[in-house]
Amino acid sequence: MFRSITVHEPPLVAIVAGDPDALRQLRPTRASLDAVLAHLGKGEHRQGARQFVEELGMGPGTWDRLPAAVRETFVHNAPTWLDE
């Protein structure tokens, strides 16, 4: 019935916990996520939000193309990541 499936929100990384190749492929993503959380943990919400957008969310160069109000929304909501 399905040709493919895309999983989105929340990421289901645990589903590949037993697959060494998949885990290897996820290392850069995990490193970016850890860096974002480190920024947020230090109260560096703007840096964390920017890194999230650039490396995890929307791709390189996106942050600077976003309208200022959208960037501020990301910064304002950034601390919620620590709760997740």
Secondary structure, DSSP 8 states (H G I E B T S, - for coil): --S-----SS--GGGGTT-HHHHHHHHHHHHHHHHHHHHHHTT-HHHHHHHIIIIIIS-TTHHHHS-HHHHHHHHHHTTHHHH-
